[in-house]
């Protein structure tokens, strides 16, 4: 077994920003990303956005530009760039890379941004060009995209664990409840369990309200040393643990668990906490059953027992297990790679008391998990971070 | 859940003919290893020559040992259904028009898990029989069928998209004077063809086989001469809207070596009959086939060429004839790409020397009419692109695949 990773001592995360999402946008990804960058500089009280000396960028829609081209576009002169177009893993990967760079002195202030545009045909083009295996082996089979791929997993997850559509619906209904207290959420109408159950089938067992709505938007946050945050007077959270795993459990014939199980003990050992200690959880909710895979993989319940766990808890921000308190992608919208950043930004808001009407009471410890990149028959990426409320003292 | 494929109702002239759409055509270069196997009706999977690992989708490099020595190997067409769904609102119009579209995740007997088109009547956990087919875009796809022999795959409209079955279709045989025509008619009738039109060139000459077709329902004899612009134009005007399968039987066998005096004129004539004739017909008729590629359940489906394997390596003593077949072969590959715009398949049959009377002096084995007819129906019902008929063609193909230069030297010395 590999040696335990060192902690992220002295590294903090601050300044959650969201450029409010829109269903479609005629603007390019650079426009959305640049606005997030401006918000980060303004929010952190920087004299100029040029003080940002690290830029970690996540996007599916920035082509032909990567992070490097955008430095010139934005007039940045960073000494660290990284381009992590990893979908639902983009945020966890960005945060871990930025944290190590700051910890080791390779950069002072790192902006982690996901910025995406969404044109009328962007989603279909994304399906077509997502990956080589997808082009060769998924898209020609009904062009159903992730709905079909995840339906194949969800159907088997239900058959294996006894999960029901009511269980999925309970999570979705709670997310909508939370979203109605988030002005940035695209979904503005309440959702009842009956609405959920009565929705039209997309690729059974996936129905309409199991699917995210693709949109344009941007989210970002800053990673810096604790003393820098304090000097700027910024509310912050500490990064106390983080894991990533790609192509975990590759031998499973069908994906009924993500890769979290490989590394979950490391995650909690790094942070020195247990699952029970966590006050607010944001999972990657491209589909509600994927949230349940995360409850199991991250130790909130035993493998295969998420259905009972869901039945035993309330998932609203004011419930017994505050979950996806912004409304999640299912109710806020999925702005490409920003779908991963959504959770980090939200938990940061919760831990720094900026969550307004959906504030979780006494939220001191948060967990954000990432998942994604369904390359062929399964999601390849899984990861998580634990954030802890920082005190200004 | 599935119903028998009944003869389609008469077309309503007030209803607009649906335009053909195709599924996605983009594939990596490596994925075309599957195309080659599917075109020939083989079920094969990529396998590492170094460590033997079978993988899917096709990779450039083995995921087990990182060897680049990946080759297709015959595989067990067997598996178990792990999970299934159906896309109700797919992104592409081709699929959306045909929704719900059934998709399954299959555990193959040889190792990998694969996403496959799925017959509607397979339960999760059941054994499946796998097929590697060419879809309407001409690209290789996997299809999982029930393992039980009783299920008629033609009951699944998605299967029917991947084959060009003669059932309920109207067929043109371009040259009814071809020696195999009686056998082809018999085989197409047995396969359920609705109408078979027999084109007779030089109609002023007696067509002595005509009585063979007396009383066979749906057979129609009409003048058609592929060397005549007018004749081809007339056929396309009268029957372009009601021809779904073309069987191109154009041939003209005349012996002659390259340096032999007096072989130029016969070579030109063979070129005219074998290469330019079908090209002429394609120019008149193929646009109608393409336009009718989605015209109902028995839409335009295929163009079949009876070629010689000597299109690929010339037959000693028959240089002009081989060259004409080579030209026809080259034309056919261009035509294939154009026909695919309408989802219409171009099928080439490659045979060795046949029972054609002009091969009188040739030593057997020779391909008879029944073998050609069986090959045509097999290629149509299975949706193949290439099929070698008879031992001469099959043997020559193997030798060509192994070393075309050896074939050239060996034929030159024979």
Interface residues (C-beta under 8 A of the other chain):
Chain A: X123 X124 X127 X128 X132 X133 X135 X136 X137 X138 X139 X140 X141 X142 X143 X144 X145 X147 X148 X149 X151 X152 X153 X155 X156 X159 X200 X201 X202 X203 X204 X205 X206 X253 X254 X376 X377
Chain B: X23 X24 X26 X27 X28 X30 X31 X56 X57 X58 X82 X83 X84 X85 X86 X87 X88 X89 X90 X91 X92 X94 X95 X101 X103 X104 X105 X107 X113 X114 X115 X116 X117 X124 X135 X137 X139 X141
